[in-house]
Each structure stands twice: as structure tokens, then as C-alpha cells.
Amino acid sequence: AMPQGGKVKIKTQNLSNKNEIRLSNDDVLPSGEWVSIAVEDTGTGIPPDILPRIFEPFFSTKDVGAGTGLGLATVHGIVHQTGGFISVSSQLGKGTTFTVYLPRFTETAGTQKVEVVEEKQSANDLTGSARILLVEDEDAVRTFSARALSNKGYQVLDAPGGVSALKLLEESKVVPEILVTDVMMPEMDGTTLAKQVKEKYPQIKIIFISGYAEDKFKEHLGADVWFLPKPFTLKQLATKVKEVIDSSN
């Protein structure tokens, strides 16, 4: 954080390490070819007692309602999903540096053999008629998802956030069968929304969609709760919804 302003420096480099490197958060960077991206600021720094917990989902030092505690967990999840690592170093009063390590891609010179594989049409029927409440603060993702599900025959109510979703349910009087919600949203995060909706509709199934790894918040997943990582395709979304429906049969 830089409440009084400051400087941000971004540094990239290629790394070729022959031995494993132990990172600041006890992760081990394997030997190999890597690309590192370091973001350094001259802010207030992170207290030593907080530093080990900053990548934990739902951990936040902000006031209640001021943040979801999912920002760094999201970054951590995305980096690990790509086969990378992230480390952090910080000094109070001097600043913080986050470093991301990603596997380096090297294209072999010469003629590449390209194998064309014809995708077989799935034999699974992905259509349905269930009532779905879709909550996503990114307009493009919400529109794309709502249209995809509607085209498959589902009855879709969509809202840009948790507060508006609860209001929509109250006004529409529709009893949803499935809640599809982003996890990290302003005003009300997806887990809070899910708890409130579950209290009113105990039989509802819940699909969390998020850009960070599932294993980072498995402890918050209970019965009747599923997970779909971002980014996802139309087919992946429809398949997950069908999976949830089939689990009830």
C-alpha cells in the first residue's frame, strides 16, 4: 500500500537455474528455465506477522465490508494454475516486492509437425430447464454466461452483484434451483451471498466461479457446492451445470 503515493518498479528477466531455489514463502522453485516478473513499490510494507498469511483466501486486514480478502489468493491461484510460483519480500517503511516465476516457453526451430485432431461431438445432452440465478460483476462474463445457459433451455436470472441478486429474488418471487456466482465481488462476496441464499432456499445447488485455484478455498465448500475455474468456455459452463443437475437424480 502507498497511501502517500510513491514509486512502482517492474522488472522482468530470464532465469536459468541449475538447482532448486527456496522462495520466501517456503515454496521451492524447481531447476529449469523461468521468466520472472518483479513488482516493487515504495509503500508502507507488510508487517512480519501478517506476511505469511497474505495468500490465504478470505484473509484481509481491511475493515469489514472494505474487501473480500481474495485479491492475493486469486493471484496466487492463477499463477499456480499456469505452473508458476509467486514470492514476496517486504520491509516496514520501505516497501514490498512481489515476484512471479513462470515457465519459459521455447519454440523449437525448424519445421513443426502439426497434428490436426477433429473434435468429436459430445454425446452428452447439455440442455435443461432448471431455474438458475447467475451473479457476476463483470458485464461481459455475465452476458456471455446468461446467453449460453438460456440457449441451452435454462431459465436464467442474472445480477451484477450480491445485493442486487437478493433484491432480484425478492422482486421476482422465482425459486432458483442453482446459484452460479463469482467469488470475488464488490459489496458482497460470493460466499456471503451463497450463505444468505442457502438460508432461504436450503435445497439450492451452488456453483462458485473464480480465477483462483479450488484447493485454496476447499474448506469453504460444503455439500451441494461445486467449483468452476475461470476462464471457462460455454461448453464447460453448460457441462458443470448439467453435472450439478445430474447429481440430484
N, C-alpha and C positions, 0 to 999 in steps of 0.2 A: 504494500500500500504506500502511496505517495500523497498524503493529504495536503502537503505544502508544495506539491509539484516536484520535479526532479528530472533525471535523465534515464532513458531506457536504451540499452545497447544490445543489439542482436548480432551474434557471431555464429557462423557456420564453418564446418571443416570436415574433411575426410579423415577417418581413423582406421588404422590397420594395426590391431593389437594381437600379438602372438600368444599372450597369456590372458587369463581371466582378470577382470578388473572389478573390485568390490566397490559398489557405489555407496553414496552417503546413507541411503535408506536400507542398507543391507542386501539389496538386490545384487546379483552378480552378472556383469556384462561378459558374455562368452567371448572367446577369441574369435577374430574374424574381421570382416570389412564392414565399417559402420559410417553413417553420416550423423554428425552431432549438430544440434541447433540449441544454442545457449541464449537465454533471455535474461539480462541482468538489469536490475533497477537500483536507484539510489534512495530507496524509501526507508521506512522505519524498521524494517527487518521483522523476523518472526521469532518470538520467544522460544528458547530451547525446550521448554516443557510442552509446547504446542506442536513444534516441528514434526515429531514422529507421527502425529495423528492427522496431518493436513490432507492426506489422500483417502481418509475414511469417509464413506458415504454418510451423509446427514450430520457430519461434524462441522460446526460453524462457531466462530467467535462473535458473530454479529448478533444484534438484538433479535428477539423472536419476531418473525414476520419480515425481517430485513433480508433474509437469504435462505436458500434451501439447504446449504451445506453439501451441494452436489457438484459444484463447479470443478474443483480439482479432481474429484472422483471420476467425473466424466472424462477429463483429460487423461487421467491415468488409465482408464478403461480403453479409450480409443488407441492410445499408444501401445498398450499390451496386445490389443487385437491385431495390430499390424506387425507384431513380432518385435516390438521395440521396448525400450526401457526409459524411465524418467528418474532424475535425481534432483535434489535441491540442497543448496547451501545458503546459510543466512547469518548475518551479524546484526545485532540490535544497533540501531542508529546509523548503519552503513548501507544496508540493502540486502537483496535476495537474488540468487541466480537459480533459475530452473534450466536444466539441460535435458534435452530429449535425444535419445540414441535410436536411430532407425537403421534396419539392414540396408546396406548399399546394393543397388541393382546394377549389375554389369551385363551388358548385352554382348554376346559373342560375335566377333567379326565374321564376315563371310555369309554365305547363303544359309538362310534359316529354313528348315523344313516346317511347313505349316500344315497341321493336320486339321482338316475340316470335319467337324462332328455334327451330324444332323440331330438336332434336339428332338427327342421323341415326345410326342404329345402326351401329357399326363392323362392317365386313365381315371384319375380321381375327379369326382364331381365337386367343384368348389362353389357351387351355388347354394343359396339358402334363403331363409325368410325371417331370421331372427331379428329382434329389435336391438340395435346397437347404439350406445352413447359413445361418441368419439370426441375426445378432448385433446387438443394440440394447439399450442400458442403460435407455431409457425404456419402462417396462412397457406403457403404453397403445399406443405406436407398435409395439412388438414384437408384442403380442397382435393388434392390428389387421392388421398385415402378414402374420403367420403364418396367420391365419384366411383372409385374402384369397387367399393363394397356395394354401392347402390346398383351398379351394373351387374353384380352377381345376384341381385334379388333381395338384398338385406334392406331393412327399414332403418335408416341412419338419421340420428340426431347429432349435430356437431356443434361444438362450442370452443371458443379460443382460450378458455381458462376454467379453473375450478369453480370460481364464484359464479360465473355466467352459466356453467353447466348445471349447478344446483338450482339456479333460477329457472333455467330452461325446463328442467324436470318438474319443477313445481307448477309452471305455467302450462306445460303440455299434458300433464297427467299420464304420460306414457310410462309404462313399467318396463325398463330396459332389462334385457337378458344378459347382455355382455357390455362391460365398460372397457373401452380401449383408450388408455390415457398415457400421455407423456409423463415422465417422472419429474423433470426439472422445468417448472413454470413459475412465472411471477405471481404474486399474491397468495396463491395456494398451490403447493406441490402435489404431484400425483398421488403420493401415498396418503396424504391427508384427505384428499378428495375421495380416494378409494374407501377409506375407513368410514367416511360420512355416508357415502352411497350404500356401502355394505350394511350399515346400521338400519337404513330404511328399506333396503331390498336384500335380505340375507341370502337369497338364492342366486344372486348375480355372480357371473364369472368375470374375472378381471384380467386384462392383458396390459402389462406395462411395456411401453416402448421407450427405449433410451439409447443414447450413444455410448454408454459405458458398460463394462462387462457385467454379465449376470452374476458372477461369483462375488462381485463387490457388494451386493445387497441381498444375497440369498436368505440371510437371516430375517429379512423383512417380508419374504414370500411365504404366505401361508397356504391353506387349502383353497382350491378354486382360483389360484393365481398363476398366470403364465407370463412369459417374457419374450419380447421380440426386439432384437438389437437393431439400431439404426446404423447405416441406411438400409432400407429394405425395399424389395420390389413389390409390384402389385400382386404377383403370384405368391410371394412369401407371406404377405399380409392375409390374403384370402385363405391360404393354407393353414395359417395359425388359427384363424377364426374357425375354420372347419374342424381343426383338431380339438378346439375347446368345445365345440358343439357335440362332436362325436364322443367326447369323454363323459357326457351326461347320459348317453344312450346305453 
